[in-house]
Amino acid sequence: MAANATSRPGDKTSPGVEFAQRLQQVLASSLAPGAAVCIDPSRLARIQQQYAREYAELWAGLLDGSAQPRVDDRRFAGEAWRSNRFSTYTAALYLLNARAMMELAESVQADDKSRQRIRFAIQQWVDAAAPSNIWALNPDAIGEALRSGGESLRRGIDNLLRDMQRGKLTQTDESQFEIGRNVATTEGAVVFENPWFQLLDYRPLQPRVHERPLLVVPPCINKFYILDLQPANSLVRYALEQGHRVLVMSWRNPDAECGHWTWDDYIEHGVLEAVRVAGEIAAAARPAQPASRRRAAAARQRADTAAEEGGINALGFCIGGTLLGTALAVLRERGRRPVHSATFLTTLLDFSDTGVLDVFVDEAQVAMREATIGHGGLLAGSELAAAFSSLRPNDLTWNYVVGNYLKGQTPPPFDLLYWNSDSTNLPGPFLAWYLRNAYLENKLSRPGALTVCGVPLDLGGIDLPAYVYGSREDHIVPWTTAYASARLLGGPTRFVLGASGHIAGVINPPSSGKRSHWRLSHGGRAAAASRLPDSAQAWLQRADEHAGSWWPDWSAWLAEHAGALQPAPSAYGGAGYQAIEPAPGRYVRVRA
């Protein structure tokens, strides 16, 4: 690694030069050996000069007693930080250092992947170094210890020891939640299960339902009930209220005996099997024809054909969408068309830009996973959760370090964080294939580059109607990449962009009245669905912003593809599939 900078004699101990040296140390730990970067000398000089000036002004103000500096950061928003002069200046100095470090990181000249890794490494270092994370420098924590007579310190140590025993950081009061009691409460039953998943059939909420049920493929890297947290924000319940019959896959949380499962297994025994069962249930629910033998036989033939050709609609969320897209490509290659339309929510099919997650994927890291668990074994759910928490360290790590350990507090109950902490394991062969072929080499986007379940993949062969949703502030699936994924599909595709991030953008019920979304609305829904501009930015320039949730737009689109209304089924399952146990079933209750 080479870092080029210029300095004048006598400047070696200046604050700006010290920061340049500190940056080099952090860079050395974040880049592969031999990687070369450089820093633009003129930009470095400007950062050094500005830092030295502000550094001097800060300490001059401390010494002469002039007005205190402004500290605009919620970590230091408490009255104790403002009323204690030492704490105010400690926070101000930290923010000055942090800003200079990030500016230096931005000034590095390197390839895009290296620059992203540098920014990520510097951000991790900066967030960890905050004085709010150190008990002796945190006046809020010290004040709490004094007020409680030391009780907060005892509670904090207890919290730390408990979390060390559990092997993870507590983000919410998990004792306040129980799956099936106050999360994942929509009424239904398990009607099919195999070693990979359970299929949930939910009780209809309307007397008449569309003939094509909606099959939901959730992500297997976490649990399905993000789509059914509470009645007020449940996408499952919303679809039921709109007159759809809803079937949801609940993936098994893999244990040691599942360590050999592959990507092909999740497609063949997972998504394709769910599509088959859902199609048979849909066909069996269609109204019977008049009872003559000839007409009854014709009806059975029509039902069988309907089960095979467009008998259901499907929805995939996050990696569930990637699995669904792969499965649809396999079905097309096999000459089968059991799915009429597909919805993809914050889904990567094109992996050309994977956002901040790219920092975890390079040849060395993928090769390490292949060597250690690629032929058998598990990635522990705690390791996966830690990786995602590192994407937002202040919100998902240090906030709870301060509250739980320094102040001895119990975090408040929050259903979303309960779900977030309910980790799942991943089979090593499945993960290694996914990292290599999708994230690292982007082969899913190239026709014929991959063979899955014995057939070559071509996502362009998926010529059914598709609804693709991306979130504008998504740090896991950048919306521009979700748009690029939409353009891979071969059928009429409608793209909609929502505000907020990966979860909050998706789970945004109309009743909340929050956020907005963008869509191509001129020319009618059919016209907007059939023509996507060449680039994401060109699409955004043409799109109109609409207040509120995107759910009603999706619901109207789905109704166009859901078929005629018919009497709602009076029992769960059908076609020989019966209720096995009440929803949400056993699989979702298994903890990693």
C-alpha positions as CSV (number, residue, x, y, z in Angstrom):
1,M,0.0,0.0,0.0
2,A,1.2,3.5,-0.8
3,A,-0.2,6.7,0.6
4,N,1.2,9.8,-1.1
5,A,1.1,13.1,0.9
6,T,3.2,16.2,1.1
7,S,4.2,18.1,4.2
8,R,6.5,21.0,5.1
9,P,9.4,20.6,7.5
10,G,8.3,21.1,11.0
11,D,4.8,19.8,10.3
12,K,5.5,16.2,11.5
13,T,3.6,16.7,14.8
14,S,0.7,18.7,13.4
15,P,-2.7,17.3,14.0
16,G,-3.3,17.0,10.2
17,V,-0.2,14.9,9.7
18,E,-1.0,12.7,12.7
19,F,-4.4,12.0,11.0
20,A,-2.8,11.1,7.7
21,Q,-0.6,8.6,9.6
22,R,-3.5,7.2,11.5
23,L,-5.4,6.8,8.3
24,Q,-2.6,4.8,6.8
25,Q,-2.7,2.4,9.8
26,V,-6.4,1.8,9.4
27,L,-6.0,1.4,5.6
28,A,-3.4,-1.3,6.2
29,S,-5.9,-3.4,8.1
30,S,-8.7,-3.0,5.6
31,L,-7.0,-3.8,2.3
32,A,-5.5,-6.9,0.9
33,P,-1.7,-7.1,1.1
34,G,-0.1,-5.3,-1.8
35,A,-3.1,-3.2,-2.6
36,A,-2.1,0.3,-3.7
37,V,-3.9,3.5,-2.9
38,C,-2.9,7.1,-2.9
39,I,-4.3,10.4,-1.5
40,D,-4.5,13.5,-3.6
41,P,-1.8,15.8,-2.1
42,S,-3.8,19.0,-2.6
43,R,-6.9,17.6,-1.1
44,L,-4.9,16.2,1.8
45,A,-3.3,19.6,2.4
46,R,-6.7,21.3,2.5
47,I,-8.0,18.7,5.0
48,Q,-4.9,19.1,7.2
49,Q,-5.2,22.9,7.2
50,Q,-8.9,22.9,8.0
51,Y,-8.4,20.4,10.8
52,A,-5.5,22.3,12.3
53,R,-7.5,25.5,12.3
54,E,-10.6,24.0,13.9
55,Y,-8.4,22.1,16.3
56,A,-6.8,25.3,17.5
57,E,-10.1,27.2,17.7
58,L,-11.6,24.4,19.8
59,W,-8.8,24.4,22.4
60,A,-8.6,28.2,22.4
61,G,-12.3,28.3,23.3
62,L,-11.8,25.8,26.1
63,L,-8.9,27.7,27.6
64,D,-10.3,31.2,27.4
65,G,-13.8,30.3,28.5
66,S,-15.6,31.5,25.3
67,A,-18.9,30.1,24.0
68,Q,-19.1,26.3,24.0
69,P,-19.0,24.5,20.6
70,R,-22.1,23.1,19.1
71,V,-22.4,19.4,19.3
72,D,-25.0,18.2,16.9
73,D,-25.1,14.5,17.4
74,R,-27.8,12.5,19.1
75,R,-25.2,10.4,21.0
76,F,-24.3,13.6,22.9
77,A,-27.8,15.2,23.1
78,G,-28.3,14.6,26.8
79,E,-28.3,17.6,29.3
80,A,-25.3,16.1,31.0
81,W,-23.2,16.5,27.9
82,R,-24.2,20.2,27.5
83,S,-23.9,21.1,31.1
84,N,-20.4,19.6,31.7
85,R,-17.8,21.7,29.9
86,F,-15.2,18.9,29.8
87,S,-17.8,16.5,28.2
88,T,-18.9,19.1,25.7
89,Y,-15.3,19.6,24.5
90,T,-14.6,15.9,24.5
91,A,-17.6,15.3,22.2
92,A,-16.6,18.2,20.0
93,L,-13.1,17.0,19.6
94,Y,-14.3,13.5,18.8
95,L,-16.6,14.9,16.1
96,L,-13.8,16.9,14.6
97,N,-11.5,13.9,14.5
98,A,-14.3,11.7,13.1
99,R,-15.1,14.2,10.4
100,A,-11.4,14.6,9.4
101,M,-11.0,10.8,9.3
102,M,-14.0,10.4,7.0
103,E,-12.8,13.2,4.8
104,L,-9.4,11.6,4.5
105,A,-11.0,8.3,3.7
106,E,-13.1,10.0,0.9
107,S,-9.9,11.5,-0.5
108,V,-8.3,8.1,-1.1
109,Q,-7.8,7.4,-4.8
110,A,-8.4,3.7,-5.5
111,D,-10.8,1.3,-7.3
112,D,-14.4,1.4,-6.2
113,K,-14.2,-1.8,-4.1
114,S,-11.2,-0.6,-2.3
115,R,-12.7,2.8,-1.6
116,Q,-15.8,1.2,-0.2
117,R,-13.8,-1.0,2.1
118,I,-11.8,1.9,3.3
119,R,-14.9,3.9,4.1
120,F,-16.4,0.9,5.9
121,A,-13.3,0.3,7.9
122,I,-12.9,4.0,8.9
123,Q,-16.6,4.2,9.8
124,Q,-16.3,1.2,12.1
125,W,-13.3,2.6,13.8
126,V,-14.8,6.1,14.2
127,D,-18.1,4.8,15.6
128,A,-16.3,2.5,18.1
129,A,-14.1,5.3,19.3
130,A,-16.9,7.6,20.4
131,P,-16.5,8.9,24.0
132,S,-20.1,7.9,24.6
133,N,-19.0,4.3,24.5
134,I,-16.6,4.7,27.4
135,W,-18.1,4.8,30.9
136,A,-15.5,7.3,32.3
137,L,-16.2,9.8,29.5
138,N,-20.0,9.4,29.4
139,P,-21.6,11.9,31.8
140,D,-25.0,10.3,31.3
141,A,-23.7,6.9,32.5
142,I,-21.7,8.5,35.4
143,G,-24.8,10.5,36.5
144,E,-27.0,7.3,36.4
145,A,-24.4,5.5,38.6
146,L,-24.5,8.3,41.1
147,R,-28.3,8.6,41.2
148,S,-28.7,4.8,41.6
149,G,-26.0,4.4,44.2
150,G,-24.0,2.2,41.9
151,E,-27.0,-0.1,41.1
152,S,-26.8,0.8,37.4
153,L,-23.2,-0.5,37.3
154,R,-24.4,-3.8,38.9
155,R,-27.2,-4.1,36.4
156,G,-24.8,-3.3,33.5
157,I,-22.4,-6.0,34.5
158,D,-25.3,-8.5,34.8
159,N,-26.5,-7.5,31.4
160,L,-23.0,-8.0,30.0
161,L,-22.5,-11.4,31.5
162,R,-25.9,-12.5,30.4
163,D,-25.2,-11.4,26.8
164,M,-21.8,-13.1,26.9
165,Q,-23.5,-16.3,27.9
166,R,-26.1,-15.9,25.2
167,G,-23.5,-15.0,22.6
168,K,-25.2,-11.9,21.3
169,L,-26.1,-8.4,22.2
170,T,-29.6,-7.8,23.5
171,Q,-31.5,-5.2,21.4
172,T,-35.0,-5.6,22.8
173,D,-36.7,-7.1,25.8
174,E,-37.3,-10.5,24.2
175,S,-39.3,-11.7,27.2
176,Q,-42.2,-9.6,26.0
177,F,-42.7,-11.5,22.8
178,E,-43.9,-15.0,21.9
179,I,-44.3,-16.2,18.3
180,G,-47.9,-17.0,17.7
181,R,-49.1,-14.9,20.7
182,N,-48.2,-11.3,19.9
183,V,-46.1,-11.7,16.7
184,A,-47.0,-13.9,13.7
185,T,-50.6,-14.0,14.9
186,T,-52.6,-14.2,11.6
187,E,-54.9,-17.2,11.8
188,G,-54.0,-20.2,9.6
189,A,-52.6,-23.7,9.5
190,V,-49.7,-25.7,8.3
191,V,-51.0,-27.8,5.4
192,F,-47.7,-29.3,4.1
193,E,-44.2,-29.9,5.4
194,N,-40.9,-31.5,4.3
195,P,-37.4,-31.2,5.8
196,W,-36.9,-27.8,4.1
197,F,-40.1,-25.8,4.9
198,Q,-43.6,-25.8,6.1
199,L,-46.4,-24.3,4.0
200,L,-48.9,-22.1,5.9
201,D,-52.5,-21.6,4.6
202,Y,-54.2,-18.6,6.1
203,R,-57.9,-18.2,6.8
204,P,-59.5,-15.9,4.2
205,L,-60.8,-12.6,5.5
206,Q,-63.4,-12.1,2.8
207,P,-66.3,-14.3,1.8
208,R,-65.1,-14.4,-1.8
209,V,-61.4,-14.7,-2.9
210,H,-59.5,-14.6,-6.1
211,E,-59.1,-17.9,-7.8
212,R,-55.3,-17.6,-8.0
213,P,-53.8,-17.7,-4.4
214,L,-50.6,-15.8,-3.6
215,L,-47.6,-17.9,-2.6
216,V,-45.1,-16.0,-0.5
217,V,-41.4,-17.0,-0.6
218,P,-39.7,-15.2,2.3
219,P,-35.9,-14.9,2.8
220,C,-34.3,-18.0,4.3
221,I,-31.6,-15.8,6.1
222,N,-34.3,-14.7,8.6
223,K,-37.8,-15.7,9.5
224,F,-41.0,-15.2,7.5
225,Y,-42.9,-13.3,10.2
226,I,-41.3,-9.9,9.2
227,L,-44.3,-10.1,6.8
228,D,-46.7,-10.8,9.7
229,L,-45.4,-8.9,12.8
230,Q,-48.6,-7.3,14.0
231,P,-52.1,-7.0,12.5
232,A,-51.6,-3.3,11.8
233,N,-48.4,-3.8,9.7
234,S,-48.9,-7.3,8.3
235,L,-48.5,-7.7,4.6
236,V,-50.0,-11.1,4.9
237,R,-53.1,-9.8,6.6
238,Y,-53.4,-6.9,4.1
239,A,-53.4,-9.4,1.2
240,L,-56.1,-11.4,2.9
241,E,-58.2,-8.3,3.4
242,Q,-57.9,-7.5,-0.3
243,G,-59.5,-10.9,-1.2
244,H,-56.5,-13.1,-1.8
245,R,-55.9,-16.5,-0.5
246,V,-52.3,-16.5,1.0
247,L,-49.9,-19.4,1.3
248,V,-46.5,-18.7,3.0
249,M,-43.4,-20.8,3.1
250,S,-41.8,-21.0,6.6
251,W,-38.2,-22.2,6.1
252,R,-36.6,-24.6,8.5
253,N,-33.9,-23.2,10.7
254,P,-31.0,-25.5,9.7
255,D,-29.2,-27.6,12.3
256,A,-26.2,-29.8,12.0
257,E,-28.0,-32.5,10.0
258,C,-28.8,-29.9,7.3
259,G,-25.2,-28.8,6.8
260,H,-25.0,-30.5,3.4
261,W,-28.0,-28.6,1.8
262,T,-27.2,-26.8,-1.5
263,W,-28.8,-24.0,-3.5
264,D,-30.3,-26.7,-5.7
265,D,-32.0,-28.3,-2.7
266,Y,-33.6,-25.0,-1.7
267,I,-34.9,-24.6,-5.3
268,E,-36.0,-28.2,-6.0
269,H,-37.2,-29.2,-2.5
270,G,-38.2,-25.7,-1.4
271,V,-39.6,-23.2,-3.9
272,L,-40.6,-25.7,-6.6
273,E,-42.3,-28.0,-4.2
274,A,-44.2,-25.1,-2.7
275,V,-45.3,-24.0,-6.2
276,R,-46.5,-27.6,-6.9
277,V,-48.5,-27.9,-3.7
278,A,-50.0,-24.4,-4.0
279,G,-51.0,-25.1,-7.6
280,E,-52.8,-28.3,-6.5
281,I,-54.6,-26.6,-3.7
282,A,-55.6,-23.8,-6.0
283,A,-57.0,-26.2,-8.6
284,A,-59.0,-28.2,-6.0
285,A,-60.6,-25.0,-4.8
286,R,-62.1,-24.0,-8.1
287,P,-66.0,-24.4,-8.2
288,A,-67.2,-27.8,-9.5
289,Q,-68.8,-27.9,-12.9
290,P,-72.3,-29.5,-13.6
291,A,-72.3,-33.1,-12.8
292,S,-72.3,-35.1,-16.0
293,R,-69.4,-37.5,-16.5
294,R,-68.2,-35.8,-19.7
295,R,-68.4,-32.3,-18.2
296,A,-66.9,-33.4,-14.9
297,A,-64.0,-35.0,-16.7
298,A,-63.5,-31.8,-18.7
299,A,-63.6,-29.8,-15.5
300,R,-60.9,-32.0,-14.0
301,Q,-58.8,-31.6,-17.1
302,R,-59.2,-27.9,-16.9
303,A,-58.3,-27.8,-13.2
304,D,-55.2,-29.9,-13.9
305,T,-54.2,-27.6,-16.7
306,A,-54.9,-24.5,-14.5
307,A,-52.7,-26.0,-11.8
308,E,-49.8,-26.4,-14.3
309,E,-50.3,-23.2,-16.3
310,G,-50.6,-20.0,-14.3
311,G,-52.6,-21.4,-11.4
312,I,-51.0,-19.2,-8.7
313,N,-49.2,-15.9,-8.2
314,A,-46.0,-15.7,-6.3
315,L,-44.1,-13.1,-4.2
316,G,-40.4,-13.2,-3.2
317,F,-38.8,-10.9,-0.6
318,C,-35.0,-10.2,-0.5
319,I,-33.1,-13.5,-1.1
320,G,-36.6,-15.2,-1.2
321,G,-37.0,-13.2,-4.5
322,T,-33.6,-14.5,-5.7
323,L,-34.8,-18.0,-5.0
324,L,-38.1,-17.4,-6.7
325,G,-36.4,-15.9,-9.8
326,T,-34.1,-18.9,-10.0
327,A,-37.1,-21.3,-9.6
328,L,-39.1,-19.6,-12.3
329,A,-36.1,-19.8,-14.7
330,V,-35.9,-23.6,-13.9
331,L,-39.6,-24.0,-14.6
332,R,-39.4,-22.2,-17.9
333,E,-36.5,-24.3,-19.0
334,R,-38.5,-27.4,-18.1
335,G,-41.4,-26.1,-20.2
336,R,-43.7,-25.5,-17.3
337,R,-45.7,-22.3,-16.4
338,P,-47.5,-22.9,-13.1
339,V,-47.0,-19.2,-11.9
340,H,-49.1,-16.5,-13.6
341,S,-47.3,-13.4,-12.1
342,A,-44.4,-12.7,-9.8
343,T,-43.7,-9.9,-7.3
344,F,-40.1,-9.2,-6.2
345,L,-39.5,-7.1,-3.1
346,T,-36.0,-5.6,-2.6
347,T,-34.5,-8.5,-4.6
348,L,-31.2,-8.9,-6.2
349,L,-31.1,-10.8,-9.5
350,D,-28.4,-8.6,-11.0
351,F,-25.5,-8.4,-8.5
352,S,-23.4,-5.8,-10.3
353,D,-23.7,-3.4,-7.4
354,T,-24.4,-5.0,-4.0
355,G,-23.9,-1.9,-1.9
356,V,-22.1,-2.0,1.4
357,L,-22.4,-5.8,1.6
358,D,-19.7,-5.9,-1.0
359,V,-17.1,-5.3,1.7
360,F,-17.7,-8.8,2.9
361,V,-17.3,-10.5,-0.4
362,D,-14.0,-10.9,-2.3
363,E,-12.1,-13.9,-3.7
364,A,-10.2,-14.5,-0.4
365,Q,-13.4,-14.5,1.8
366,V,-15.4,-16.6,-0.6
367,A,-12.5,-19.1,-0.9
368,M,-12.3,-19.3,2.9
369,R,-16.1,-20.1,3.2
370,E,-15.7,-22.7,0.4
371,A,-12.8,-24.3,2.2
372,T,-14.3,-24.3,5.7
373,I,-18.1,-25.0,5.2
374,G,-18.5,-25.2,1.4
375,H,-18.6,-29.0,1.5
376,G,-20.6,-29.3,4.7
377,G,-21.3,-27.3,7.9
378,L,-23.2,-24.3,9.0
379,L,-22.8,-20.5,9.2
380,A,-24.1,-19.7,12.6
381,G,-27.0,-17.3,12.8
382,S,-25.1,-15.1,15.3
383,E,-22.3,-14.5,12.8
384,L,-24.8,-13.5,10.1
385,A,-26.6,-11.2,12.6
386,A,-23.3,-9.6,13.6
387,A,-22.4,-8.9,10.0
388,F,-25.7,-7.1,9.4
389,S,-25.4,-5.1,12.6
390,S,-22.0,-3.9,11.5
391,L,-23.8,-2.1,8.6
392,R,-25.4,0.3,11.1
393,P,-23.1,0.1,14.1
394,N,-24.4,3.1,16.0
395,D,-28.0,2.0,15.8
396,L,-27.6,-1.7,16.2
397,T,-24.5,-2.1,18.4
398,W,-23.1,0.9,20.3
399,N,-26.5,2.3,21.2
400,Y,-27.2,-1.0,23.1
401,V,-23.7,-1.2,24.5
402,V,-24.2,2.2,26.1
403,G,-27.8,1.5,27.3
404,N,-27.4,-2.1,28.4
405,Y,-23.9,-2.1,29.9
406,L,-22.9,1.5,30.8
407,K,-26.3,2.6,32.1
408,G,-27.7,-0.8,33.2
409,Q,-30.9,-0.4,31.3
410,T,-33.2,-3.0,29.8
411,P,-34.0,-2.1,26.2
412,P,-37.8,-1.5,25.5
413,P,-39.8,-4.1,23.7
414,F,-39.9,-3.7,19.9
415,D,-41.3,-6.3,17.6
416,L,-39.0,-5.5,14.7
417,L,-35.9,-5.9,16.8
418,Y,-37.3,-9.1,18.3
419,W,-37.5,-10.4,14.7
420,N,-34.1,-9.0,13.9
421,S,-32.6,-11.0,16.9
422,D,-34.3,-14.2,15.9
423,S,-31.4,-15.5,13.9
424,T,-31.3,-18.4,11.4
425,N,-28.3,-20.6,10.4
426,L,-27.3,-21.2,6.8
427,P,-26.0,-24.4,5.3
428,G,-22.4,-24.0,4.1
429,P,-22.8,-25.4,0.6
430,F,-25.8,-23.2,0.0
431,L,-24.0,-20.1,1.2
432,A,-20.8,-20.8,-0.6
433,W,-22.6,-21.3,-3.9
434,Y,-24.6,-18.1,-3.4
435,L,-21.5,-16.0,-2.5
436,R,-19.5,-17.3,-5.4
437,N,-22.0,-17.4,-8.2
438,A,-24.3,-14.4,-7.3
439,Y,-22.3,-11.9,-5.2
440,L,-18.8,-12.4,-6.5
441,E,-19.3,-13.4,-10.1
442,N,-22.8,-12.2,-10.9
443,K,-23.6,-15.2,-13.0
444,L,-27.3,-15.2,-12.4
445,S,-27.6,-12.2,-14.7
446,R,-25.8,-13.9,-17.6
447,P,-27.9,-16.4,-19.7
448,G,-26.6,-19.9,-19.6
449,A,-23.8,-19.1,-17.1
450,L,-25.2,-21.3,-14.4
451,T,-26.9,-24.7,-14.2
452,V,-29.4,-25.2,-11.4
453,C,-31.4,-28.4,-10.9
454,G,-29.9,-29.8,-14.0
455,V,-30.9,-27.0,-16.4
456,P,-29.2,-23.8,-17.7
457,L,-30.6,-20.5,-16.3
458,D,-31.9,-17.6,-18.3
459,L,-33.8,-15.0,-16.3
460,G,-34.9,-13.4,-19.6
461,G,-37.0,-16.5,-20.2
462,I,-39.3,-15.4,-17.3
463,D,-41.9,-13.8,-19.5
464,L,-44.7,-13.5,-17.0
465,P,-46.0,-10.2,-15.6
466,A,-43.8,-8.9,-12.8
467,Y,-44.0,-6.3,-10.1
468,V,-40.6,-5.2,-8.8
469,Y,-40.2,-3.0,-5.7
470,G,-37.1,-1.2,-4.5
471,S,-36.4,1.0,-1.4
472,R,-34.6,4.3,-2.0
473,E,-32.4,4.2,1.1
474,D,-31.8,0.4,1.0
475,H,-28.2,-0.4,2.1
476,I,-28.6,-4.1,1.4
477,V,-30.3,-4.0,-2.0
478,P,-29.5,-0.7,-3.7
479,W,-32.6,0.5,-5.5
480,T,-30.6,1.0,-8.7
481,T,-29.6,-2.7,-8.6
482,A,-33.2,-3.7,-7.9
483,Y,-34.1,-1.8,-11.1
484,A,-31.3,-3.5,-13.0
485,S,-32.7,-6.8,-11.8
486,A,-36.2,-5.8,-13.1
487,R,-34.7,-5.2,-16.5
488,L,-33.4,-8.8,-16.7
489,L,-37.0,-10.2,-16.7
490,G,-38.5,-11.0,-20.1
491,G,-42.2,-10.2,-19.4
492,P,-44.1,-6.9,-18.8
493,T,-42.5,-5.5,-15.7
494,R,-43.7,-2.7,-13.4
495,F,-41.1,-1.1,-11.2
496,V,-42.0,0.9,-8.1
497,L,-39.7,2.8,-5.7
498,G,-40.5,3.4,-2.1
499,A,-39.0,5.7,0.5
500,S,-36.9,4.5,3.5
501,G,-34.8,1.3,3.8
502,H,-34.8,-2.5,3.3
503,I,-37.4,-3.3,5.9
504,A,-39.2,0.0,6.7
505,G,-39.8,0.7,3.0
506,V,-41.4,-2.7,2.5
507,I,-43.4,-2.9,5.7
508,N,-45.3,0.3,5.2
509,P,-49.1,-0.2,5.5
510,P,-51.4,2.4,4.1
511,S,-52.9,3.0,7.5
512,S,-49.6,4.5,8.8
513,G,-49.8,7.4,6.3
514,K,-46.1,7.4,6.2
515,R,-43.5,8.0,3.4
516,S,-44.1,8.1,-0.3
517,H,-43.4,6.1,-3.4
518,W,-42.5,6.7,-7.1
519,R,-44.0,5.0,-10.1
520,L,-44.6,5.5,-13.8
521,S,-48.3,6.4,-13.7
522,H,-48.9,8.3,-17.0
523,G,-50.2,6.2,-19.8
524,G,-52.0,3.7,-17.6
525,R,-50.7,0.7,-15.6
526,A,-50.3,-1.6,-18.6
527,A,-48.3,1.0,-20.5
528,A,-46.1,1.7,-17.5
529,A,-45.5,-2.0,-16.9
530,S,-44.4,-2.8,-20.5
531,R,-41.7,-0.2,-20.9
532,L,-38.8,0.3,-18.5
533,P,-36.3,3.0,-19.4
534,D,-32.7,1.9,-20.0
535,S,-31.3,3.3,-16.7
536,A,-32.6,3.7,-13.2
537,Q,-32.0,7.5,-13.3
538,A,-33.9,7.8,-16.5
539,W,-36.8,6.0,-14.9
540,L,-36.7,8.2,-11.8
541,Q,-36.8,11.4,-14.0
542,R,-40.0,10.1,-15.6
543,A,-41.6,8.7,-12.4
544,D,-44.2,10.6,-10.4
545,E,-44.1,10.8,-6.6
546,H,-47.2,9.7,-4.7
547,A,-47.9,10.2,-1.0
548,G,-48.3,7.2,1.2
549,S,-47.7,3.4,0.9
550,W,-47.0,1.5,-2.3
551,W,-49.2,-1.4,-1.1
552,P,-52.5,-0.1,-2.8
553,D,-50.7,0.1,-6.1
554,W,-49.4,-3.4,-5.7
555,S,-52.8,-4.7,-4.6
556,A,-54.5,-3.2,-7.7
557,W,-51.8,-4.7,-9.9
558,L,-52.1,-8.1,-8.2
559,A,-55.9,-8.1,-8.6
560,E,-55.6,-7.8,-12.4
561,H,-53.6,-11.1,-12.3
562,A,-55.5,-13.0,-9.6
563,G,-58.4,-14.2,-11.6
564,A,-62.1,-14.3,-10.9
565,L,-63.7,-14.2,-7.5
566,Q,-65.0,-17.4,-6.0
567,P,-66.4,-18.6,-2.6
568,A,-63.7,-18.6,0.0
569,P,-62.6,-22.1,1.1
570,S,-64.3,-23.4,4.3
571,A,-61.3,-25.5,5.3
572,Y,-57.5,-25.2,5.1
573,G,-55.6,-27.0,2.4
574,G,-57.4,-29.1,-0.2
575,A,-56.4,-31.7,-2.9
576,G,-55.6,-34.1,0.0
577,Y,-53.6,-31.5,2.0
578,Q,-55.1,-31.0,5.4
579,A,-54.3,-28.9,8.5
580,I,-51.2,-30.4,10.3
581,E,-51.0,-27.8,13.1
582,P,-52.0,-24.2,13.7
583,A,-50.0,-21.4,12.1
584,P,-47.3,-20.2,12.5
585,G,-46.1,-23.8,12.9
586,R,-43.1,-25.5,14.5
587,Y,-40.3,-24.5,12.2
588,V,-40.5,-20.8,12.9
589,R,-40.1,-21.4,16.6
590,V,-36.7,-23.1,16.4
591,R,-34.0,-20.7,17.6
592,A,-30.5,-20.7,16.2
